[in-house]
Amino acid sequence: MIRLDILTLFPEMFESPLRSSIVKKAIDRGVVEVHLHNIRDYAEDRHRMTDDAPYGGGGGMVMKVEPIDRALSAVPLAGDDVPVVLLTPQGAPFNNAMAKELAGHQQIVMVCGRYEGVDERVRQHLINREISIGDYILTGGELSALVVLDAVSRFVPGVLGNSGSASTDSFSDGLLEYPHYTRPPEYRGWKVPDVLLSGNHRDIEQWKRRESVIRTGIKRPDLIAEAPLTDKDRRHLLDI
């Protein structure tokens, strides 16, 4: 089981995703626990202000350190090694390997930034990791938190109906996933590859590997450079 605590100014953004699909089933089974904390509840002034103008001038507003500190202090931690994550464009790029590593923790705490960002003292004193889901700017960290939540949950035992799904998804072995087909075997003249209908499991597995290598070479040659390839895989690349 894993517990995820999410600090946000907009907890309502999580309501629909947490009531849908695999994440909802994981919560219902008790293998994933999600707690939302409204940072505004920890602002002590009468206007419940969580942001202010930046020192030194500049556009936009900056999230204040005090409400975030109080919100984090209210989260019960499972131990000293709990990842306390700030979701920010300045963070380490999020990937499949990181999702798998995070899933090994009992608990993850995520702080969703907003506006121009957070007071730098949050980075310096209150969090221990920074994560980015891509080189682009969102209006806040809530969507990033949902991405991390979904990706991490897939590696938690008991979340996926098929325990092998996560291990065969794209990026699990450094390659993109092979093509998938289902019924009917032919539609508008578009046929499923004969090998998938053959019942020969050895040939099918070889076909999957070959297609995975070739697809990665075409679509993501940057991944091929780091992927653990066999001599046979390299011969497949010659086909393209």
C-alpha positions in Angstrom: 0.0 0.0 0.0 1.1 3.5 -0.7 -0.1 6.8 0.7 0.0 10.0 -1.3 -0.5 13.4 0.4 -1.2 16.2 -2.1 -1.0 19.9 -1.0 -2.9 22.2 -3.3 -4.9 25.3 -3.6 -7.5 23.5 -5.8 -8.4 20.1 -4.3 -11.5 20.1 -6.5 -9.3 19.4 -9.5 -8.7 15.9 -8.2 -12.3 14.9 -7.5 -13.2 13.5 -10.9 -9.8 11.7 -11.6 -9.9 10.1 -8.2 -13.3 8.7 -8.9 -12.4 7.2 -12.2 -10.7 4.2 -13.8 -7.7 2.3 -12.3 -7.0 4.9 -9.6 -10.5 4.6 -8.2 -10.3 0.8 -8.1 -6.9 1.0 -6.4 -8.3 3.4 -3.7 -11.4 1.1 -3.3 -9.1 -1.9 -2.8 -7.1 0.0 -0.2 -3.8 -0.4 -2.0 -3.6 3.4 -2.8 -4.6 6.0 -0.3 -4.9 9.7 -1.4 -5.2 12.6 1.1 -5.8 16.1 -0.2 -4.7 19.1 1.8 -6.0 22.6 0.9 -3.0 25.0 1.5 -5.5 27.8 1.9 -6.8 26.2 5.2 -3.3 26.9 6.7 -3.3 30.7 5.9 -3.8 32.5 9.2 -4.8 36.0 8.1 -8.5 36.8 7.7 -8.3 36.8 3.9 -6.6 33.4 3.8 -3.9 34.8 1.6 -1.5 32.2 0.2 0.4 34.4 -2.2 2.0 37.8 -2.3 4.0 40.2 -4.6 7.6 39.2 -5.0 10.4 41.1 -3.3 12.5 42.9 -5.9 9.6 43.4 -8.3 8.5 41.4 -11.2 5.3 40.1 -12.7 2.9 37.7 -11.0 2.5 36.5 -7.4 4.6 34.1 -5.3 3.2 31.4 -3.0 4.0 32.2 0.6 6.2 30.0 2.7 4.1 30.0 5.9 0.9 28.3 4.7 3.0 25.6 2.9 5.1 25.0 6.0 2.0 24.7 8.2 0.3 22.4 5.7 3.4 20.1 5.5 3.7 20.1 9.3 0.1 18.7 9.5 0.9 15.7 7.3 1.8 12.6 9.3 5.0 11.2 7.8 5.7 7.4 7.6 9.4 8.0 8.2 12.4 10.1 7.6 12.9 9.0 4.0 9.5 10.1 2.7 9.8 12.0 -0.6 8.5 15.5 -0.2 8.1 16.6 -3.8 7.7 20.1 -5.3 6.2 19.8 -8.7 8.0 22.4 -10.8 9.5 23.0 -14.3 12.9 23.2 -12.6 12.7 19.6 -11.3 14.2 16.4 -12.5 12.4 15.0 -15.6 9.8 12.5 -14.5 10.1 9.1 -16.3 9.1 5.4 -15.9 12.2 4.6 -13.8 11.4 7.4 -11.4 7.8 6.2 -11.1 8.9 2.7 -10.3 11.4 4.0 -7.7 8.7 6.2 -6.0 6.3 3.3 -5.9 8.7 1.6 -3.5 8.0 4.2 -0.8 5.3 3.9 1.8 4.3 7.5 1.3 4.8 10.4 -1.1 4.0 14.0 -0.3 3.5 16.4 -3.3 3.3 20.2 -3.2 1.5 21.8 -6.1 3.0 25.2 -7.1 0.9 28.0 -8.6 1.4 31.5 -10.0 5.0 32.5 -10.5 6.1 29.7 -8.2 6.9 29.3 -4.5 9.0 31.2 -2.1 12.5 29.9 -2.4 12.6 29.0 1.2 10.2 26.1 0.4 12.9 24.6 -1.8 15.6 25.3 0.6 14.0 24.0 3.8 10.7 22.1 3.3 11.0 19.7 0.4 13.6 17.1 -0.6 12.9 16.5 -4.3 11.7 18.5 -7.3 10.0 16.8 -10.3 9.0 18.1 -13.7 6.7 16.3 -16.1 8.0 18.2 -19.1 9.6 21.3 -20.5 6.5 23.4 -20.7 4.6 25.6 -18.3 1.3 24.7 -16.7 -1.0 26.9 -14.7 -0.2 24.8 -11.6 1.2 21.6 -10.3 -2.1 19.8 -9.9 -2.0 18.2 -13.4 1.6 17.2 -12.7 0.5 15.6 -9.4 -2.1 13.6 -11.2 0.4 12.4 -13.8 2.8 11.3 -11.0 -0.1 9.7 -9.1 -1.2 7.7 -12.1 2.2 6.5 -13.2 3.4 5.6 -9.7 0.2 3.7 -8.9 0.7 1.3 -11.8 3.8 -0.1 -10.0 2.0 -0.6 -6.7 1.2 -4.3 -6.2 -2.5 -5.0 -6.5 -3.3 -1.9 -8.6 -3.3 -3.5 -12.1 -5.6 -6.5 -12.8 -2.7 -8.0 -14.9 0.4 -8.0 -12.8 2.5 -8.2 -16.0 1.1 -5.1 -17.7 3.5 -2.6 -16.1 6.5 -4.7 -17.0 5.6 -4.8 -20.7 4.5 -1.1 -21.2 6.5 1.3 -23.2 9.8 2.4 -21.5 9.7 -0.6 -19.1 12.8 -2.1 -20.8 14.0 1.1 -22.5 12.0 0.5 -25.6 8.6 1.5 -26.9 5.9 -1.1 -26.8 5.1 -3.3 -29.7 1.8 -2.9 -31.7 -1.4 -4.3 -30.3 -4.4 -5.9 -32.2 -7.7 -7.4 -31.2 -10.8 -8.8 -32.9 -11.8 -8.8 -35.7 -8.8 -10.4 -37.5 -9.7 -8.3 -40.6 -11.5 -5.0 -40.9 -11.9 -3.1 -44.2 -9.1 -5.1 -45.6 -6.8 -4.2 -42.7 -5.4 -7.5 -41.4 -3.9 -8.6 -38.2 -0.3 -9.9 -38.7 -0.5 -13.7 -39.4 2.0 -14.4 -36.6 -0.3 -13.2 -33.9 -3.0 -15.6 -35.1 -0.6 -18.6 -35.4 -0.6 -19.7 -31.8 3.2 -20.2 -31.9 4.2 -18.4 -28.7 7.9 -18.4 -29.6 7.3 -16.7 -32.9 4.9 -14.3 -31.3 7.4 -13.2 -28.7 10.1 -12.8 -31.3 7.8 -10.7 -33.4 6.9 -8.5 -30.4 10.6 -7.9 -29.7 11.4 -7.1 -33.3 8.5 -4.7 -33.6 9.4 -3.0 -30.3 13.0 -2.5 -31.4 12.0 -1.2 -34.9 9.3 1.1 -33.6 11.7 2.6 -31.1 14.4 3.1 -33.7 11.9 5.0 -35.9 10.0 7.0 -33.3 12.6 7.5 -30.5 16.1 7.0 -31.8 17.3 8.7 -28.6 16.1 5.8 -26.6 17.8 3.2 -28.8 21.2 4.7 -27.9 20.6 3.7 -24.2 18.6 0.5 -24.6 20.1 -2.9 -23.8 20.1 -4.4 -27.3 21.1 -7.9 -28.4 23.0 -8.6 -31.6 19.7 -9.8 -33.0 18.0 -6.5 -32.0 20.8 -4.6 -33.9 20.1 -6.7 -37.0 16.5 -5.7 -36.8 17.5 -2.1 -36.8 19.2 -2.7 -40.2 15.7 -3.4 -41.6 14.9 0.3 -41.2 
